[in-house]
Structures are given as C-alpha cells and as structure tokens.
Amino acid sequence: MALVEVANLVKSYPASRGTRKRVVDDVSFTIERGQTLGVVGESGSGKSTIARLLLRLIEADSGTVLFDTADLFAASSRELRRLRRRMQIVFQDPYAALNPRMRVEQIVGEPLAIFRDSSNAENRTAGDRAQVIAALRTVGLDESALPRYPHEFSGGQRQRINIARALILRPELVVLDEPTSALDVSVSAQITHLLRELQRDLRLTYLFITHSMPLARYMANEILVMHCGRVVECGRWQQICESPRSDYTRALLSATPELPA
C-alpha cells in the first residue's frame, strides 16, 4: 500500500518580463510503505523542490500530495502539525543544517520540544534526555556527544546528528536531500550503509534525492529521473539502470562511475 501518492504536481517561480518558469512540471509518483524512491537528475532539475513540496515547506501551484490518504495541501494547520510528526527531512549540508550555538542534546531534542503537548512540559527533562541518547546510539554515537557543539565533529558525525534529529520522533517518511554529496567517498559509503540499516530496522519509507544514478540504484527500489522539472522516466531500478528508454537517462548512467561492490 502506498504511503505517499503525488499527482500532477506543479510549481513555478517568476521569471523575466512577467513570465513564470515551471521548476516542477506535472510530476506524479507513489512511494510504497517501507520502500525507497530515488529521485535522480542534474542540478536545477527540480529534485529539491519536489522534496519541499512533498513536506509542504513551500506551496504548490497545483496538484495533490496524499500522505497515508490524507490530503496534505488541504490539511488545516492543526492537521498538518499532526502529520508532520510522521515525516522528516535530512538536508544536504551536514553543517549548515545544525545551529552552531546549540549543543547536540538541544539539537537532537528540539523536535520533542516543538511537538510536545504543553500539558507535559513539566516532566520533559529526564525523558527527553533518554530519547536523545537512544537516537544518538541508533546512528552510532553515544551520550558523550550531548554537551558538544557541531564544530567539534567531523562531517560524517554531523550528518549522523542530523539523522538522529530526524528520527527522534519515529517518523514513517524520511526525505533525504542528497545526504552524502558533501561527504568524502568513504564517509559517504558509511552513511548510505547506515541509512539502509535504519530503513530495515525501523521500517522507514524514503524519498532519496541524488545526482548519482549508481547511488540511486544502491538505495532505491524505484527510480524517478528528472530533467528540467519534468519526469523523463520512472520504474524499478533494474529497468531504469539496465534498459533505460531515455537518452537523458543513458547520459546520466554513463556520466557517473560505478559504486564498488
């Protein structure tokens, strides 16, 4: 059963001489529960805009997004708040996504504070700390990280902190917006392996955005190829990678090296 159903999604921005440029143009797809949809394309193809539309971080011109059958674009503020506990995002830059003035305990625990029922505010400290420690352990860190600041960590460790923050509310959907592109090759491999383990253990559903076709093949069950805001082709990774129908898809495949086995 599909957790996410997107139909005819359109987003445009003002361009020159009073015109508008469509950065997402009639995009449709579904993501089954526990599966990964890889969205692949070059810079400017509309990948990150789709991610923000899917989470309703920006408003669409038209189209629909259903999350577990709930219409995200028609949801009230109260309903949207309830739904957002179940969906999170991990951004590309593991340092820019972290507040340099906040300690790790505050960063990872912030979603708990944002979504807490005010009636429980008095009893939050001990429970929050335990949840933060558990989230850090899930991504391979420990409680020694709690009092430290982002600048004290490597890029891979920072991205683990970002992932811990995204997972602390136990979401069903995680949007991964090029989560390894700012990392060294070896660290990138560690993070992608971690993400696959977390998906298996926590039964997560992923929207995985990348410019690398081999990485999409490694992570995704299905691949959506984007070019200039439009879907070029979509299907199982075996079909997309082994028998691509589009010249653009073939160009993407030939432009990136194979991942090591």
C-alpha positions as a printed Julia matrix, in Angstrom:
261×3 Matrix{Float64}:
  0.0    0.0     0.0
  1.3    3.45   -0.9
  2.27   5.77    1.93
  2.78   8.72   -0.47
  0.79   9.49   -3.62
  1.71  12.55   -5.67
 -0.35  13.61   -8.69
  0.21  16.35  -11.28
  2.45  18.46   -9.06
  3.29  21.92  -10.44
  5.48  24.67   -9.01
  6.62  27.81  -10.83
  8.54  30.97   -9.95
  8.56  34.45  -11.52
 10.94  34.78  -14.47
 11.81  37.63  -16.81
  9.27  40.02  -18.35
  6.37  38.91  -16.22
  6.59  35.25  -17.18
  6.84  32.26  -14.86
  9.22  29.31  -15.06
  7.98  25.87  -14.08
 10.58  24.16  -11.91
  8.26  21.2   -11.26
  6.03  20.41  -14.19
  3.19  17.87  -13.86
  5.08  15.38  -11.68
  3.35  12.23  -10.39
  4.64   9.26   -8.4
  3.9    6.95   -5.47
  6.07   5.55   -2.68
  5.11   2.23   -1.13
  5.48   1.74    2.63
  8.97   0.62    3.6
 10.33   1.33    0.11
 12.7    3.94   -1.32
 12.01   6.14   -4.32
 15.22   7.59   -5.74
 14.82  10.95   -7.49
 17.73  11.49   -9.86
 18.74  14.43  -12.03
 21.3   17.16  -12.51
 21.32  20.43  -10.57
 18.25  22.51  -11.41
 16.12  19.55  -12.42
 13.57  20.19   -9.66
 14.59  17.44   -7.22
 14.86  19.53   -4.05
 11.73  21.49   -4.92
  9.8   18.22   -5.03
 11.13  17.4    -1.55
  9.93  20.72   -0.14
  6.56  20.43   -1.85
  6.12  16.92   -0.52
  6.59  18.18    3.05
  4.6   21.35    2.32
  7.55  23.52    3.25
  6.58  25.53    0.17
  3.18  25.77   -1.51
  2.43  24.15   -4.87
  0.7   25.92   -7.75
 -1.45  22.83   -8.33
 -1.54  19.08   -7.85
 -2.12  16.83   -4.87
  0.01  15.08   -2.26
 -1.63  12.33   -0.22
  0.21  11.09    2.86
 -1.41   7.93    4.2
 -4.57   9.03    2.28
 -4.59  12.48    3.98
 -4.57  15.42    1.54
 -1.53  17.41    2.65
 -2.42  20.54    0.67
 -5.96  20.65    2.07
 -4.9   19.99    5.68
 -5.57  22.6     8.34
 -2.7   23.94   10.43
 -3.64  21.59   13.26
 -3.88  18.57   10.98
 -0.63  19.49    9.22
  1.16  19.7    12.57
 -0.08  16.21   13.44
  1.05  14.83   10.08
  4.49  16.45   10.28
  5.4   14.31   13.28
  5.34  11.42   10.81
  7.62  12.96    8.16
 11.11  14.41    8.48
 13.96  15.61    6.26
 17.76  15.26    6.25
 19.45  18.07    4.32
 22.5   18.01    2.07
 24.95  20.1     4.1
 25.58  18.43    7.46
 26.99  21.6     8.99
 24.62  24.27    7.68
 21.67  22.23    8.95
 22.93  22.42   12.54
 22.71  25.52   14.74
 26.35  26.22   15.75
 25.22  27.82   19.03
 23.29  24.76   20.2
 24.7   21.7    21.91
 23.95  18.27   20.45
 21.47  17.48   23.22
 19.48  20.59   22.27
 19.74  19.94   18.53
 18.59  16.33   18.6
 15.95  17.0    21.24
 14.49  20.08   19.55
 11.71  18.17   17.69
 10.49  16.79   21.03
 10.1   20.34   22.32
  8.41  21.58   19.14
  5.8   18.83   19.05
  5.25  18.41   22.78
  1.8   18.76   24.29
  2.1   21.77   26.61
  0.47  19.76   29.42
  3.58  17.55   29.57
  6.1   20.38   29.75
  6.91  19.9    33.44
  8.08  16.3    33.05
 10.16  16.62   29.92
 13.81  16.78   31.04
 14.66  13.21   32.03
 12.51  11.62   29.34
 13.87  13.88   26.61
 17.47  13.16   27.56
 16.86   9.41   27.42
 15.25   9.72   23.99
 18.11  11.86   22.69
 20.68   9.32   23.92
 18.7    6.5    22.3
 18.53   8.4    19.0
 22.28   9.06   19.05
 23.01   5.4    19.72
 20.81   4.45   16.79
 23.15   6.35   14.45
 26.39   5.14   16.04
 27.09   7.96   18.51
 26.83   7.99   22.31
 26.0   10.28   25.19
 29.47  11.83   25.21
 28.2   13.9    22.26
 25.46  15.58   24.31
 27.36  18.65   25.64
 29.39  19.25   22.49
 28.84  21.71   19.63
 28.63  20.92   15.88
 32.1   22.3    15.09
 33.63  19.62   17.32
 32.52  16.83   14.95
 33.59  15.58   11.54
 31.28  15.9     8.53
 30.11  12.3     8.81
 29.4   12.68   12.53
 27.44  15.86   11.86
 25.3   14.04    9.35
 24.69  11.3    11.92
 23.47  14.02   14.28
 21.14  15.31   11.58
 19.8   11.8    11.05
 19.31  11.31   14.8
 17.3   14.53   14.95
 15.15  13.38   12.03
 14.46  10.01   13.66
 13.76  11.05   17.25
 10.02  11.44   16.59
  9.94   7.98   14.95
  8.66   9.21   11.57
  7.34   6.96    8.84
  8.67   9.02    5.91
 12.17  10.49    5.72
 13.16  12.76    2.85
 16.9   12.51    2.17
 18.01  15.51    0.11
 21.44  14.47   -1.23
 22.54  13.47    2.28
 26.01  12.25    1.24
 27.06  14.66   -1.51
 29.04  16.91    0.87
 30.97  13.98    2.37
 34.16  12.16    1.46
 33.72   8.95   -0.51
 34.48   6.6     2.39
 32.27   8.54    4.81
 29.5    8.67    2.19
 29.59   4.88    1.97
 29.27   4.62    5.77
 26.24   6.93    5.81
 24.45   5.15    2.96
 25.02   1.82    4.71
 23.64   3.32    7.93
 20.56   4.62    6.12
 19.83   1.18    4.7
 20.2   -0.43    8.12
 17.9    2.16    9.69
 15.28   1.6     7.0
 15.33  -2.12    7.63
 15.29  -1.87   11.42
 12.77   0.99   11.76
 10.64   0.17    8.69
 11.18   3.62    7.22
  9.99   4.92    3.87
 12.5    7.09    1.98
 12.43   9.71   -0.73
 16.11   9.7    -1.69
 17.32  12.63   -3.8
 20.64  12.34   -5.6
 22.5   13.29   -8.77
 24.21   9.88   -8.85
 22.49   7.08  -10.71
 24.69   4.34   -9.15
 23.85   5.66   -5.67
 20.14   5.68   -6.52
 20.45   2.09   -7.74
 22.11   1.11   -4.45
 19.49   2.83   -2.27
 16.22   2.72   -4.18
 13.56   0.22   -5.16
 12.23   2.57   -7.84
 13.91   5.48   -9.62
 12.36   8.7   -10.93
 14.54  10.52  -13.46
 14.03  14.31  -13.62
 15.11  16.81  -16.28
 14.11  20.5   -16.41
 11.28  19.93  -13.95
  9.69  17.02  -15.79
  9.73  13.26  -15.28
 11.83  11.64  -18.0
 11.09   8.09  -16.89
 10.15   6.15  -13.77
 10.3    2.48  -12.88
 12.05  -0.3   -10.99
 15.76   0.29  -10.67
 16.53  -2.79  -12.76
 14.59  -1.4   -15.72
 15.94   2.14  -15.37
 19.59   1.11  -14.95
 19.73  -1.9   -17.26
 17.27  -0.94  -20.03
 16.79   2.85  -19.96
 14.35   4.22  -22.52
 15.53   7.85  -22.45
 18.7    9.31  -23.93
 18.93  11.55  -20.86
 18.87   8.55  -18.52
 21.57   6.85  -20.57
 23.66  10.02  -20.33
 23.29  10.05  -16.54
 24.34   6.41  -16.34
 27.43   6.99  -18.45
 28.41  10.19  -16.59
 28.91   8.61  -13.16
 31.28   5.82  -12.12
 30.02   2.53  -10.74
 29.95   2.07   -6.99
 32.29  -0.67   -5.71
 30.6   -3.98   -4.95
